[in-house]
Amino acid sequence: MSLTFDDARPSQIDVGLPLLDRLSARATFYLASDNIAQRLDGWKSAVAKGHEMGNHTRTHPCTGNYRFSLHNALEDYTRARMEGELDGCNAEVERLLGVKPVSFAYPCGQKFIGRGEKTESYVPLVARRFLTGRGYMDESANDPAVCDLANLMGTPFDDLGFEQMKKLVDTAAEEGRWVVFVGHDIGKRGFQVTDTAAIEQLCRYASDRANGVWLDTVANVARHVLRSR
């Protein structure tokens, strides 16, 4: 099991980091690099405490069907422009935090650029640069034997209670799968907010060896998957 959080939102530092550190749980944070400066000292502290810093592009482009991305739409992207998003974010994270991301998360879980007959996947660009690429709003945990590390399934856990999270984890454990949870803000349960109490219960559940759950960062689990193949 991996806990991941997107966008470099302030609540991840203000609320999430103290919680995770108290629980001795390490997470993967996918940073939209333009947001890092809002809590720069906090992100430096997160690195020092062993959390993984991933790449979530510079400006978080998604389909133009989302109003917030109308003027930064994937439909208008070329391969070169997307390469600039990937490489630019990596360079900024390395400059500000001293680490080079090896994990990537597709903004909005969308993996295409262009439109119509010129549409193409940018998964190959991610595979060339990163150990992993994680999706979003997917319907399954990952099978370590066959999963494409550049196209991992991501399971949302915003606005879920602990029992709902536990059911997903137990199912994955029974099937020998890797569930990669995806959250955004951290605080009181709600839209795009992962509940602090549920996170605490989930981490305590994972720390009990009797439950057969290994909790670690995306990169650490991915390296284990590669060694096991």
N, C-alpha and C positions, 0 to 999 in steps of 0.2 A: 504494500500500500504506500502511495505517495500523496502528500498533501501539496497542492500547488495553488498559487494565487496570482492573478493577473493584474497588469497595468501599473504597478508601483503606486498604489493608492495610499494616502496618508494613514488611514486606519490600520493598514497592515503593520506599520511601524508603531503607531501610538497604542494600539490595542493588541494586535496579533503577536508582535515580537515578545513583549513581556510574558504573555500567556504561553507561547511555545517554549520559551527559555525556562519557565518555571516547570514545564512538563518534560523538559529534556528531549523535545521533539524537533527534528530538523525538517524544514520545508524547502520547496523550490519556489522562488519568486520570479515570475516572468516580467521583466521591466520594460515598459515603454520608456525609452531613454529620455524623452522630453519631460518626463515627470519626476526624474530622480532628484532634481535640485530642491523639490519641495521638502524633502526629509533626508538631505544628503548625509548628515551625521548618523542618522538612524540606519541608513543602508550600509554605511561603513561598519557600524556595530553589528549588523546582521551578518555581514561577511566574516567578521572576526569570530562570531559565535558558531560558524559552521553551516549556516544556511546557504543554499545554492542560489546563485543569481543567473537567471536565464534571459534570453533575448525575446522580446515581444514587439520588435520593430521600433522605429523612431516615432512614428505618428499614428500607429494603429489603423491602417487602412482596412476597410470592409466594403461590402457591396454598397453601391449608391442608393439602394432601396432603403437603407437606414438613413434617416434624416441627418444624424450626426456625421455621417461619412459621405454625404452628397458631393462635397468638393474634394474628397480624398478617396474616390471610389476605385475599387479593384478593377472594375470594368475599363477604367482609363489607364491602367498600369501597363508598362512594358516590362520585359525581363530586366533590362538595365535599371529601370526605376526601382523595381523590387530589390535588385541586388544592392542598390544604394540604401534602401531601408534596412536590410539585414546587416550589411557591413558597417553602416553608419551607427547603428545601435551598438554593435559589438565594440566599435572603437570608442564610443562614448562611455559605455560601462567600464571598459578597461582603463580609460583615462580617469574617470571619477572614482572608481572603486578598486582598481588594481587587479581585477580578475577578468579573464576572457570567457564569455559564456560558451558552454558546449551543448546546452539544451535550448530549444526554441518552442514557442507556442504560437500557433496560427491565430491571428486576431479574428474574433468571432467564429473560430473554427473553420474558416473559409480558405480554401487552398488553390484558388484559381486567380488568373489575371487575364484581362482582355474580355472580349465579348463575341458572341456568334461563332463563326468558323475560325476566328483568331483566338478563341479561348484556349488557354493551356494551364496545366498544373504547375505550380511553383514548388511542389515537393522535391523535384530534383535539385533545385537551388539550395534547399534546406539540407538535403542529404549530403551535398557536397561540402557543407560548412559546419554541420553540427552532428553530434552523437545522436541526438533525438529531436523529433518534432512532434508536438502534442496537439491533438484536436480538441473539440469541445462539443457538448450536447450529443455525445455518442451513446449507443445503446448497449455496450458490452464492455467488460473489462478485457484486458489484453492477455492473449495466450502466449507465454514466453517462447514456446517452441516455434511459432510461426509469425509472430507480429513483426511488422515493418517498423523499426525504431524511428524512422523518419516520418511515420504516419501513425503514431500511437492514438488509441482511443482515450478520450477524456470524459470523465463522468462528473456532471455538475453536482455540487453539494451545498450551494447557496439555498437558503430557505428550506432546509431539511432539518428534522429533529434527529436525535441520536439513534433512535430505533430504526429510522429509515436508512441512515448511514450504515448501521450495524448489519442490516439485512443485505446490503450491497457487498459489504466486506465478507460476511459469512459465505455468501454465494461464491464469491471469487476464491475464497480459501478452499472451499469444498472442491472447486474445479481446478485448483492449482493455477489461478490467474492473478494478474497484477492490475489492481484498480488504481487509476490515477485520478484523484479527486481534483475538481476545478472550482475555485472560489474567487471572489472579488473583494468587496469590503468585508471587514471582520467586526462584529458587534452584535446588536440585537437582531435576531432572525427576521429576514424580510427579503424583498426583491434585491438580488445581487448582493446579499449580505449573508455570510456564513456565521452561524450562531456560536458565540463564545462558549456557552455551556456545553453545546453539542461537541465542539472541537475538544474540549477538555475530557468529556466522557469517551470520545473516540480514541484519543491518545492514551488514556488510561487502559482502555480495552486492549489496544494494540500492545501495550507494554507488559501485559500478562501473558507469559509464554504458553500458558495452557490453551490460549485461543488460537495459536498457530499463525500469528500475523507478524510480518516483518515490515516495519515502518522506516522508510529512508527516502533520501532525495531521488529525483528522477535519474540523475546521472549515475548515482551509486547502484541503483537497481539495474539500470541499463547495462552497466559494465558487468554486473553479475550474470545477466542474461547472455551477453556475448561470450563470457567464459564458459557458460554451461552448454553452449551449442556445439 
